[in-house]
C-alpha cells in the first residue's frame, strides 16, 4: 500500500529558476486571436442592436 508522500519528497526536484517564455510552445498569438474575436463580437452586437431598434420602430412596451 502506498503511503502519502511528504512535502520534502514532493519538492525534492524543485528548481526555483525562472522558466523562459518560448512563443512556439506558449502560443504567443493566442491573445491576438481572442482580441480579434471580441472585436468582431462587438461589431455584430452593434449591428443587431440597430436592427432591433429599427424593427421596434415607435412601439413602446406597456407594463
SEZA-801068 format. One record per atom (N, C-alpha, C): residue number from 1; residue in one letter; chain; atom name; z, y, x. Coordinates in steps of 0.1 Angstrom, whole numbers. Atoms other than C-alpha are relative to their C-alpha. Example, Ala and Ser with C-alpha at 12.3 -4.5 7.8 and 13.67 -1.06 7.14 Angstrom:
2
+-------+-------+--------+-------+-------+-------+-------+
: pakol : vexpa : sedren : lolum :    c3 :    c2 :    c1 :
+-------+-------+--------+-------+-------+-------+-------+
:     1 :     A :      A :     N :     0 :   -12 :     9 :
:     1 :     A :      A :    CA :    78 :   -45 :   123 :
:     1 :     A :      A :     C :     0 :    12 :     9 :
:     2 :     S :      A :     N :     0 :   -11 :    -9 :
:     2 :     S :      A :    CA :    71 :   -11 :   137 :
:     2 :     S :      A :     C :     8 :    11 :    -8 :
+-------+-------+--------+-------+-------+-------+-------+
//
This chain:
63
+-------+-------+--------+-------+-------+-------+-------+
: pakol : vexpa : sedren : lolum :    c3 :    c2 :    c1 :
+-------+-------+--------+-------+-------+-------+-------+
:     1 :     X :      A :     N :     0 :   -12 :     8 :
:     1 :     X :      A :    CA :     0 :     0 :     0 :
:     1 :     X :      A :     C :     0 :    12 :     9 :
:     2 :     X :      A :     N :     1 :   -13 :    -8 :
:     2 :     X :      A :    CA :   -10 :    35 :    14 :
:     2 :     X :      A :     C :    12 :     9 :    -4 :
:     3 :     X :      A :     N :   -10 :   -10 :     3 :
:     3 :     X :      A :    CA :    18 :    59 :    18 :
:     3 :     X :      A :     C :    -6 :    14 :     1 :
:     4 :     X :      A :     N :     6 :   -13 :     0 :
:     4 :     X :      A :    CA :    11 :    96 :    12 :
:     4 :     X :      A :     C :     1 :     6 :    15 :
:     5 :     X :      A :     N :     0 :    -6 :   -14 :
:     5 :     X :      A :    CA :     1 :   115 :    44 :
:     5 :     X :      A :     C :     9 :    12 :     0 :
:     6 :     X :      A :     N :    -8 :   -12 :    -2 :
:     6 :     X :      A :    CA :    24 :   141 :    57 :
:     6 :     X :      A :     C :   -10 :    12 :     3 :
:     7 :     X :      A :     N :     8 :   -12 :    -3 :
:     7 :     X :      A :    CA :    12 :   177 :    63 :
:     7 :     X :      A :     C :    -5 :     0 :    14 :
:     8 :     X :      A :     N :     4 :     1 :   -14 :
:     8 :     X :      A :    CA :    11 :   171 :   100 :
:     8 :     X :      A :     C :   -12 :    -9 :     2 :
:     9 :     X :      A :     N :    11 :     9 :    -1 :
:     9 :     X :      A :    CA :   -12 :   142 :    96 :
:     9 :     X :      A :     C :   -13 :     6 :    -6 :
:    10 :     X :      A :     N :    12 :    -6 :     6 :
:    10 :     X :      A :    CA :   -35 :   161 :    73 :
:    10 :     X :      A :     C :    -6 :    11 :     8 :
:    11 :     X :      A :     N :     4 :   -12 :    -8 :
:    11 :     X :      A :    CA :   -37 :   191 :    96 :
:    11 :     X :      A :     C :    -2 :    -3 :    15 :
:    12 :     X :      A :     N :     1 :     3 :   -14 :
:    12 :     X :      A :    CA :   -40 :   173 :   129 :
:    12 :     X :      A :     C :   -13 :     4 :     6 :
:    13 :     X :      A :     N :    13 :    -4 :    -5 :
:    13 :     X :      A :    CA :   -77 :   181 :   133 :
:    13 :     X :      A :     C :    -4 :    14 :    -4 :
:    14 :     X :      A :     N :     3 :   -14 :     4 :
:    14 :     X :      A :    CA :   -74 :   217 :   120 :
:    14 :     X :      A :     C :    -4 :     8 :    12 :
:    15 :     X :      A :     N :     4 :    -9 :   -10 :
:    15 :     X :      A :    CA :   -93 :   242 :   141 :
:    15 :     X :      A :     C :     0 :    14 :    -6 :
:    16 :     X :      A :     N :    -1 :   -13 :     7 :
:    16 :     X :      A :    CA :   -84 :   278 :   133 :
:    16 :     X :      A :     C :   -11 :    10 :     4 :
:    17 :     X :      A :     N :    11 :    -9 :    -4 :
:    17 :     X :      A :    CA :  -115 :   293 :   150 :
:    17 :     X :      A :     C :    -9 :     4 :   -12 :
:    18 :     X :      A :     N :     9 :    -4 :    11 :
:    18 :     X :      A :    CA :  -138 :   313 :   126 :
:    18 :     X :      A :     C :   -13 :    -8 :     0 :
:    19 :     X :      A :     N :    12 :     7 :     1 :
:    19 :     X :      A :    CA :  -168 :   295 :   113 :
:    19 :     X :      A :     C :   -11 :    10 :    -1 :
:    20 :     X :      A :     N :    11 :   -10 :     0 :
:    20 :     X :      A :    CA :  -201 :   313 :   119 :
:    20 :     X :      A :     C :    -9 :    -2 :   -13 :
:    21 :     X :      A :     N :     9 :     0 :    12 :
:    21 :     X :      A :    CA :  -224 :   321 :    90 :
:    21 :     X :      A :     C :   -14 :    -4 :     4 :
:    22 :     X :      A :     N :    14 :     5 :    -3 :
:    22 :     X :      A :    CA :  -257 :   301 :    90 :
:    22 :     X :      A :     C :    -8 :     2 :   -13 :
:    23 :     X :      A :     N :     8 :    -3 :    12 :
:    23 :     X :      A :    CA :  -282 :   315 :    65 :
:    23 :     X :      A :     C :    -7 :   -12 :    -6 :
:    24 :     X :      A :     N :     8 :    12 :     5 :
:    24 :     X :      A :    CA :  -302 :   283 :    63 :
:    24 :     X :      A :     C :     9 :    -9 :    -8 :
:    25 :     X :      A :     N :    -9 :     9 :     6 :
:    25 :     X :      A :    CA :  -271 :   263 :    53 :
:    25 :     X :      A :     C :     7 :     7 :   -12 :
:    26 :     X :      A :     N :    -8 :    -7 :    10 :
:    26 :     X :      A :    CA :  -252 :   290 :    33 :
:    26 :     X :      A :     C :    -8 :     7 :   -11 :
:    27 :     X :      A :     N :     8 :    -6 :    10 :
:    27 :     X :      A :    CA :  -281 :   303 :    13 :
:    27 :     X :      A :     C :     1 :    15 :    -1 :
:    28 :     X :      A :     N :    -1 :   -14 :    -1 :
:    28 :     X :      A :    CA :  -285 :   339 :    23 :
:    28 :     X :      A :     C :    -7 :     8 :   -11 :
:    29 :     X :      A :     N :     8 :    -8 :    11 :
:    29 :     X :      A :    CA :  -308 :   349 :    -6 :
:    29 :     X :      A :     C :     5 :    -4 :   -14 :
:    30 :     X :      A :     N :    -4 :     4 :    14 :
:    30 :     X :      A :    CA :  -289 :   333 :   -35 :
:    30 :     X :      A :     C :     5 :    12 :    -8 :
:    31 :     X :      A :     N :    -5 :   -11 :     7 :
:    31 :     X :      A :    CA :  -271 :   366 :   -43 :
:    31 :     X :      A :     C :   -12 :     9 :    -5 :
:    32 :     X :      A :     N :    12 :    -8 :     4 :
:    32 :     X :      A :    CA :  -306 :   383 :   -44 :
:    32 :     X :      A :     C :    -6 :    -6 :   -13 :
:    33 :     X :      A :     N :     5 :     6 :    11 :
:    33 :     X :      A :    CA :  -318 :   358 :   -69 :
:    33 :     X :      A :     C :     8 :     3 :   -13 :
:    34 :     X :      A :     N :    -9 :    -3 :    11 :
:    34 :     X :      A :    CA :  -287 :   363 :   -91 :
:    34 :     X :      A :     C :    -2 :    15 :    -4 :
:    35 :     X :      A :     N :     2 :   -14 :     3 :
:    35 :     X :      A :    CA :  -292 :   401 :   -89 :
:    35 :     X :      A :     C :   -13 :     3 :    -8 :
:    36 :     X :      A :     N :    13 :    -1 :     7 :
:    36 :     X :      A :    CA :  -328 :   398 :  -100 :
:    36 :     X :      A :     C :     1 :    -5 :   -14 :
:    37 :     X :      A :     N :    -1 :     6 :    13 :
:    37 :     X :      A :    CA :  -319 :   376 :  -129 :
:    37 :     X :      A :     C :     9 :     9 :    -9 :
:    38 :     X :      A :     N :    -8 :    -9 :     8 :
:    38 :     X :      A :    CA :  -292 :   400 :  -141 :
:    38 :     X :      A :     C :    -7 :    13 :    -3 :
:    39 :     X :      A :     N :     8 :   -12 :     3 :
:    39 :     X :      A :    CA :  -316 :   430 :  -138 :
:    39 :     X :      A :     C :   -10 :    -3 :   -11 :
:    40 :     X :      A :     N :    10 :     4 :    10 :
:    40 :     X :      A :    CA :  -342 :   411 :  -159 :
:    40 :     X :      A :     C :     7 :    -2 :   -13 :
:    41 :     X :      A :     N :    -8 :     2 :    12 :
:    41 :     X :      A :    CA :  -315 :   402 :  -184 :
:    41 :     X :      A :     C :     3 :    14 :    -7 :
:    42 :     X :      A :     N :    -3 :   -14 :     5 :
:    42 :     X :      A :    CA :  -305 :   439 :  -188 :
:    42 :     X :      A :     C :   -13 :     6 :    -6 :
:    43 :     X :      A :     N :    12 :    -5 :     5 :
:    43 :     X :      A :    CA :  -342 :   448 :  -193 :
:    43 :     X :      A :     C :    -3 :    -6 :   -14 :
:    44 :     X :      A :     N :     2 :     7 :    12 :
:    44 :     X :      A :    CA :  -346 :   422 :  -220 :
:    44 :     X :      A :     C :     9 :     4 :   -11 :
:    45 :     X :      A :     N :   -10 :    -4 :    10 :
:    45 :     X :      A :    CA :  -314 :   432 :  -237 :
:    45 :     X :      A :     C :    -3 :    14 :    -6 :
:    46 :     X :      A :     N :     4 :   -13 :     5 :
:    46 :     X :      A :    CA :  -326 :   468 :  -240 :
:    46 :     X :      A :     C :   -12 :    -1 :    -9 :
:    47 :     X :      A :     N :    12 :     2 :     9 :
:    47 :     X :      A :    CA :  -359 :   457 :  -255 :
:    47 :     X :      A :     C :     4 :    -6 :   -13 :
:    48 :     X :      A :     N :    -5 :     6 :    12 :
:    48 :     X :      A :    CA :  -341 :   435 :  -280 :
:    48 :     X :      A :     C :     8 :    10 :    -9 :
:    49 :     X :      A :     N :    -8 :   -10 :     7 :
:    49 :     X :      A :    CA :  -317 :   463 :  -289 :
:    49 :     X :      A :     C :   -10 :    10 :    -7 :
:    50 :     X :      A :     N :    10 :    -9 :     6 :
:    50 :     X :      A :    CA :  -347 :   487 :  -295 :
:    50 :     X :      A :     C :    -7 :    -6 :   -12 :
:    51 :     X :      A :     N :     6 :     7 :    11 :
:    51 :     X :      A :    CA :  -364 :   461 :  -317 :
:    51 :     X :      A :     C :     9 :    -1 :   -12 :
:    52 :     X :      A :     N :   -10 :     2 :    11 :
:    52 :     X :      A :    CA :  -333 :   455 :  -338 :
:    52 :     X :      A :     C :     2 :    14 :    -7 :
:    53 :     X :      A :     N :    -1 :   -13 :     6 :
:    53 :     X :      A :    CA :  -329 :   493 :  -343 :
:    53 :     X :      A :     C :   -12 :     3 :    -9 :
:    54 :     X :      A :     N :    12 :    -3 :     8 :
:    54 :     X :      A :    CA :  -365 :   496 :  -354 :
:    54 :     X :      A :     C :     0 :    -8 :   -13 :
:    55 :     X :      A :     N :     0 :     8 :    12 :
:    55 :     X :      A :    CA :  -361 :   467 :  -378 :
:    55 :     X :      A :     C :    10 :     4 :   -10 :
:    56 :     X :      A :     N :   -11 :    -4 :     9 :
:    56 :     X :      A :    CA :  -329 :   480 :  -392 :
:    56 :     X :      A :     C :    -4 :    13 :    -8 :
:    57 :     X :      A :     N :     5 :   -12 :     6 :
:    57 :     X :      A :    CA :  -345 :   514 :  -399 :
:    57 :     X :      A :     C :    12 :     9 :    -5 :
:    58 :     X :      A :     N :   -10 :    -9 :     5 :
:    58 :     X :      A :    CA :  -324 :   537 :  -421 :
:    58 :     X :      A :     C :    11 :    -7 :    -8 :
:    59 :     X :      A :     N :   -10 :     7 :     8 :
:    59 :     X :      A :    CA :  -304 :   510 :  -438 :
:    59 :     X :      A :     C :    14 :     1 :     7 :
:    60 :     X :      A :     N :   -14 :     0 :    -5 :
:    60 :     X :      A :    CA :  -266 :   512 :  -435 :
:    60 :     X :      A :     C :     7 :   -11 :    -6 :
:    61 :     X :      A :     N :    -8 :    11 :     4 :
:    61 :     X :      A :    CA :  -241 :   485 :  -437 :
:    61 :     X :      A :     C :    11 :     5 :    -9 :
:    62 :     X :      A :     N :   -11 :    -4 :     9 :
:    62 :     X :      A :    CA :  -217 :   488 :  -467 :
:    62 :     X :      A :     C :    10 :   -11 :     1 :
:    63 :     X :      A :     N :   -11 :     9 :    -1 :
:    63 :     X :      A :    CA :  -183 :   473 :  -464 :
:    63 :     X :      A :     C :    10 :     3 :   -11 :
+-------+-------+--------+-------+-------+-------+-------+
//
